[in-house]
Amino acid sequence: MENGDGIVETLSGAQALSDVMVDLEGRSQRFGAALTSALRSATVGGRGLDDVLKGLGNRLTDIALSAGLKPLEGLLSGAIGNLIGSVTPFADGGVVRAPSFFPMGGGDLGLMGEAGAEAILPLRRGPDGSLGVAAGGGGQAAQIVFNVTATDAASFRKSEGQISAMLARSVARGQRGV
C-alpha cells in the first residue's frame, strides 16, 4: 500500500466515524425531545401518566426502528449502487489508483491502473487543429517576473542580455507546454 493510500484510508475511516457520531447525536436529541414532550404533556396538558408513557414508548419505538433499519438501508443502497455502478467524471483529468475496466470502441474492454496509479489527461485541439494534452491554465496568460538588482544604469544594461535570454527560454517553454 502506498503512503498516500494509507492517508486516504485513515481520512475515510475518520469521516465514517464522524458520520456515525453525527447520526448518534441526532438520535439522542430526538430521544431527549420525545422525553421532554412526554413530560410536558403530563404536567401541562393534564394527560394521564398511562397515556404519556404509551406515547413516549411509541416515539422511542419509532426512533429505535429507524436506527435498526439504517444498516439495511445502507446495504440496499450499496447493492443498487454496485449493480448500476458509480460514475466518476474525468473531464478535467484525474488519477486511477486501482485496476479498472473501461469500454473501448467495438465492444472491447480496456484495463487501466493494473500496475499502479495512472493519470487521465484531457485532450484538446489547438488553434492549428493539432490534438494534445490540455494545459491546466485554461488559456490564462502566464506571468513571468524577473527581479534585477543593479547599482547603477551601466550595471543594469549589462544584465539586459541575461534577462533577454531568460525571457526567450521562458517563452519557448510556454510554447512547448512545459
C-alpha positions in Angstrom: 0.0 0.0 0.0 1.4 3.4 -0.9 1.7 6.1 1.8 -1.0 8.2 0.1 -3.4 5.3 0.1 -2.9 4.9 3.9 -3.8 8.6 4.4 -6.9 8.3 2.2 -8.0 5.2 4.1 -7.4 6.9 7.5 -9.4 10.0 6.3 -12.2 7.8 5.0 -12.3 6.0 8.4 -12.4 9.3 10.3 -15.2 10.6 8.0 -17.2 7.4 8.6 -16.7 7.7 12.4 -17.7 11.4 12.2 -20.9 10.4 10.3 -21.8 7.8 12.9 -21.2 10.4 15.7 -23.4 13.0 13.9 -26.2 10.3 13.5 -25.9 9.3 17.2 -26.1 12.9 18.3 -29.3 13.4 16.2 -30.9 10.3 17.7 -30.0 11.4 21.2 -31.5 14.8 20.5 -34.7 13.2 19.2 -34.8 10.9 22.3 -34.4 14.0 24.6 -37.1 15.9 22.6 -39.5 12.9 22.9 -38.9 12.6 26.7 -39.3 16.4 27.2 -42.5 16.4 25.2 -43.9 13.5 27.1 -43.2 15.1 30.5 -44.5 18.4 29.3 -47.8 16.9 28.2 -48.1 15.1 31.5 -47.6 18.2 33.6 -49.0 21.0 31.4 -51.5 19.1 29.2 -53.1 17.2 32.1 -52.7 13.8 30.4 -52.6 10.7 32.5 -49.3 9.0 33.2 -50.5 5.9 31.3 -51.2 7.9 28.1 -47.8 9.8 28.5 -45.9 6.6 28.8 -47.7 5.0 25.9 -46.9 8.0 23.7 -43.3 8.0 24.9 -43.0 4.3 24.2 -44.3 4.8 20.7 -41.9 7.6 19.9 -38.9 5.6 21.3 -40.0 2.6 19.2 -40.0 4.8 16.1 -36.5 6.1 16.9 -35.2 2.5 17.6 -36.8 1.1 14.5 -35.3 3.9 12.4 -31.9 3.1 13.9 -32.3 -0.6 13.3 -33.3 -0.2 9.7 -30.4 2.2 8.9 -27.9 -0.6 8.2 -30.4 -2.3 5.9 -31.0 0.9 4.1 -27.2 1.3 3.6 -26.9 -2.3 2.4 -29.7 -1.9 -0.1 -28.3 1.4 -1.5 -24.9 -0.2 -1.7 -26.2 -3.2 -3.6 -28.1 -1.0 -6.0 -25.0 1.2 -6.5 -22.9 -2.0 -7.2 -25.5 -3.2 -9.7 -25.7 0.1 -11.5 -22.1 1.1 -10.9 -20.8 4.5 -9.9 -19.8 7.1 -12.4 -16.7 9.2 -11.8 -16.2 12.1 -14.3 -12.7 12.7 -15.5 -13.4 15.7 -17.8 -10.7 17.7 -16.0 -8.3 14.7 -15.7 -7.7 12.6 -12.7 -5.8 9.5 -11.3 -6.9 5.9 -11.3 -5.3 4.1 -8.4 -6.8 0.6 -8.7 -7.3 -1.7 -11.7 -10.4 -0.5 -13.5 -12.1 -1.6 -16.8 -13.4 0.9 -19.3 -15.2 0.5 -22.6 -13.4 0.9 -25.9 -14.7 1.1 -29.4 -16.0 -2.1 -31.0 -17.2 -3.6 -27.7 -13.7 -4.2 -26.4 -12.8 -3.5 -22.8 -9.7 -1.7 -21.7 -7.9 -2.1 -18.4 -6.1 0.8 -16.6 -4.4 1.1 -13.2 -3.3 -2.5 -13.2 0.3 -1.7 -12.4 -0.3 1.2 -10.1 -1.7 4.7 -10.4 -2.3 6.0 -13.9 -3.2 9.6 -14.9 -6.1 10.5 -17.2 -5.3 13.7 -19.2 -7.9 15.5 -21.2 -7.0 16.3 -24.8 -7.9 19.5 -26.7 -7.4 20.7 -30.2 -5.2 23.6 -30.6 -5.8 26.6 -33.0 -3.8 24.8 -35.7 -6.0 21.7 -35.3 -3.4 19.6 -33.6 -4.5 17.3 -30.7 -2.6 17.5 -27.5 -2.8 17.4 -23.7 -4.7 20.3 -22.3 -2.7 22.6 -20.1 -4.3 23.3 -16.7 -4.1 27.1 -17.2 -7.4 27.3 -19.1 -6.0 29.8 -21.5 -4.8 32.2 -18.8 -1.8 34.3 -19.5 1.4 33.3 -17.8 3.2 35.8 -15.7 7.0 35.9 -15.8 8.7 38.0 -13.1 12.4 39.0 -13.1 13.9 40.8 -10.2 17.0 42.7 -11.1 19.3 44.3 -8.6 21.6 46.9 -10.1 23.7 49.6 -8.5 23.6 51.9 -11.5 22.3 52.2 -15.1 25.5 50.7 -16.5 25.2 47.5 -14.4 21.6 47.3 -15.4 22.5 47.5 -19.2 25.0 44.6 -18.6 22.2 42.4 -17.3 19.8 43.1 -20.2 21.4 40.3 -22.2 20.8 37.8 -19.4 17.2 38.9 -18.9 16.5 38.7 -22.7 17.9 35.1 -22.8 15.9 34.1 -19.7 12.7 35.6 -21.2 13.3 33.8 -24.5 13.8 30.4 -22.7 10.6 31.0 -20.6 8.6 31.8 -23.8 9.9 28.7 -25.5 9.0 26.5 -22.6 5.5 28.0 -22.6 5.0 27.3 -26.2 6.1 23.7 -25.7 3.7 23.5 -22.7 6.4 22.7 -20.2 
